[in-house]
Amino acid sequence: MIRILRNFQLKNLTTFGTGGIGRSVYLLKSSDLPVILGEIDDFVILGNGSNVIFSDDYFSKNILYVIPLSSSEGINIVSDCLEVDANVSSSALSWWCARKGISGFEFAAGIPGRIGACIFGNAGCFGSDFSKNLKRIFVFDCASKTFGEIDSGDIQFSYRKSSIKDKVILKAYFEINFDKSENIFAKTLELLNKKKSSQPHGIKTFGSVFKNPPDNWAGKLLDSLGFRGYKFGGVRVSEKHANFLENIGGSTSDAVKIIKLMQDRVLESYNILLEPEVRFLGEFKELPILSGDEL
């Protein structure tokens, strides 16, 4: 059953914990999506709520918040493919594959998003990403209001980007490569421990602020400019990693001011434009430059 929440506090829907009031939030299951998508316009879909930040102002679009699946739901082996519901978390997929002896998803244990968003943004780490083993996706086309499949070869993937636009990913199909479970568990734990040792945990954050520029690292550039531990209002740059912001009681506007300052300083000092990895949702009085096309 779909529930509709009116005038809802959006800070409760994201991992960063800021944002204003949302006009309408639809609470639904994955199985509800194909129905509601054909009936509603002007929406955004939220899964885990990581890698996004809402403005402090009123948000008028409809928000489709998909209730998380359990760790054992939404993953099946179908013929020679791994069929994954877009609402499965990246971590759940990684551990499920480890138990089944399926390799290629060890990197995914430390990524906070869900599979649909991970494919859309081609999330990854440690030299791997979700485009590597992807065969095809099943989508809803928002323009034509139809359902269909897209082969991975028809999608352009690059670093933290895909060419997928105006479509909602509902399912993904991946190649299956088998290995010994003990090998997969060992590699998964190794990569997860690397992430935990270098990135903040147990605090409100949306993940990486910026994408890494070619042949460089955003965190390294920001660290060289003394941003580690920098604080504005109730938001601070992590002491553990300079490319992460931590919400310690602040607002979205606090975060945006820091992000703009970081971007400006790196551009002035190194002539490198850092492109935000976080998505900005809503109306903002000021924003950082969102891509190199805007220079």
N, C-alpha and C positions, 0 to 999 in steps of 0.2 A: 504493500500500500504506500502511495506517495504522500508525504506530508509537506505542507507549504508553511514556512515560517516567515512572518512579515516583520520588517524593521528589526533585523537580526544583527547582533554584534559580530562583525566580520573577523575581529581578532581571534574569535574562537574557531575559525576555520583554517588558519594558517600556522605553520611551524614558527614563524617569526612573532606572531601574536600582536599585530597592530592592524589598524584599519578602522573605517567609520561604520556606518549603518548600511546594511543591504536591504533593498526594497523587498525582494522575494527570494527566499532560499528554498529550493526543492530538495528534500531529503529522499533519496531513492536508491534502489538496488540496481546492479548491472542489468538485470533482466527487464527493468523498467525503461532503460534508455531507448531501445528501438521504438517504443510507443511514444514517449514524451518528445523525442526529437522531431517527429513528424507533426507535432501539435503546437510547438512553441518557437518563437523567434527571439532574436536579440538576447543571446545567452552566453555565458561562459561556463565551462565545466571544471569543477574542482575535484581532485582526488585527495592526495596526501596534503596538499596545501604548502608544499615546499617549493622553493624557487619562484615564488610569487609574493608580491606585496601590494596590498590595497591602499588607496589614498585614504586620508583621514576624513574625507568628505562623504556625502551620501552616494551610494552606488545604485544606479537605477536599473541596470541590466538584471535579467533573471540569472540566478546562480544555480546550476545543477550540481549538487554535492552528492557524490556517489559513496554510499556507505561501504567501508572496507570489507573485502572478502576474508574469510578465515584462511589460515596458512595452507589448508588442504583443499581449498576450492579453486576452480577456474583454470586448472592445468591438466591437460590430458595428452596422451600420445595417440595420434590419429594417423593411421598408415605409417608413413615414414617421417611425419612431422610432429613437432611439439606445438600443440594448440594452447594458446595462453589468452585468457580474458584480459582486456586492457586495464581492468581494475585490480589485477593482481599486483602486489608490491614487488619491487625489484628484489628486495631481500628475500621474500618468500619464494620467488622463482629460483634464486640462487641456491638456497638450502634444499628445496625440493629436488633440484637437479643433482645436487651432491648425493642425496640419499638414493637416487635412482641410477647413479653412475653416468650422468650426462655432463660432459665437459663443455666449456665455452662460456659459462656464466659465473665463474668464480669472482670476477671483478664486481659483479652486481650486488654483492651482499652489503656493501657499504654505501649504496646509493639510495637516498630516501624516497624517491618518487615511485609512481606506479607505471606499469609497462606502457600504457598509451602515451603518457607524457614523455617517458624515456625515449620512445621511438621518435616522437614528434621533434624533440630537441636533440636527438642522437646523443643521449647521455653516455658517459663512460669515464674510465680512469685506468691508469696503469697500462696504457697502450691498447685497450680494448673499448669497444662501444657496441651499442645495440644493432647497428647496421651489419655487423660482421656475419652473423648466422641467420639473418632475417631472410625468409623466402617470399612472404606476401603478407598483406594486411587486409582485413575486412573492415570497411568503413561506411559511414553515413555521409553522403555528399550534401552539404548544407544548401548549396545553390539549387540543385535539381531535386532535392528531397528524395533521393534514391539510395539504395544500398548496393554495394559492389565490392569486388576485390581488386587490389592493386599489387602487381608483382614488384618485388624489391628493385628489380632492374629498371623499373620505370620511375623510381624515386631517386632524386639527387641528394646524396648525403655528403656532408663535410663536417668539420670540427664543430660540434654542438649545434648543428643545423640540419634541417631536411627541407625538401621542397614541398612538403605536405601543407596544403592551405585549404581553408574552408571545408575541412573534413573532420569528422570525429572517428577516431580509431576505436573499434569495438573488440576486435580480436587480432592476434598476431600469430603467425606460423613460422617456426624456426627449424633449421636443420638440426638433426640429432647426431652428435658424436659421442661415442661411449668411451669410458675410461674406468679404471678402478676407483670405487668410491673413496677409499682411503687417500688416494692421490688428490682427488678433487677437494675433499675436506681439508687436507693439509694446505693446498694452495689458497683455498677460500679464507682460511683462518690467517694465513700469512698476509694476504692483501688487506683483510679487515683490520688486523693489528697495526699495519702500516698507516692506515687511515686514522685509526683512533689515536695513534701516537703523535700525529701531526695536525689534527683538526679538532675543533671544540666539540664536546659532547655533553649532553645533559643540561643544555642551556638553549634558549630560544634563538634560532638562527635560520636563515633560509637557504643555506648552502653557500657556494662560492658567489661572491659579488660580481666578479668579472671573469670573462673567458681569458684563457692564456693567449697572448699575442704570438705570432709565428716566431719560433726559435727563442722563446723567452717564457718567463713565468710572472703572472700578475702579482703573486704574493711576494716574490723576490724584489720586484720593482717598488712595491708599496713599502716593503720592509726597509729598503735602502733610503727611503724618504722619511723614516721615523714614524710611520703610522701605527705600528703595533702598540696597542694599549691606548690609542687616541680616543677621546670621549667627547661627545656633544650631546647635551640633554641627557636622555636616558638610553642612549645607544653608544656602544663602544666597539672599537676594532679589537678583535680577539688577540690576546697575548700569545696564543698558541700559533696563530696563522693570520697574517696581515690581510688576506683576501676573504676574511669572514667578519661579518658584523654580528654582535650579540645584543639582544634586546634585554636591558636590565630595568625596564620600566618606562621606556620612551615611546615615541610616536613614529609614524611613517615619515613625517616631515623631518624629524631628527636624522633618520636613516638617509633620506634623500640628500640632505645637506652634506653629510659625510661622503656619500658616493660621488657627488658633484666635485667636492674638494679633492678627493682621491684622483678622479679622472683628470681634473685640471692640472694638478701638480705633476702627474706622470707625463702629461702632454707637454707641459712647459719644460720639464727637466730632461726628458728623453725623446721628445717628438714621437711618442707612441700613444695612439688612442686606444685606451682600454674599452672594450665593448661589454656592457653589462650582460651578465648571464641571467640575472633575476628579471622576471616580467613585471611590469608596472601596470596595475589594473585600476581604472578610474580616472578622475579628473585631478590633475596636478598643477599647482601654480608654477613649479619649476621642475625640470628633469635633467639628468645628464644626457649627453649625446648618446643616442641609442645604436647608431651604426656609423661606419666610415662614410656612408653615402651622404651623411648630413654635415660633413665638414665644409 
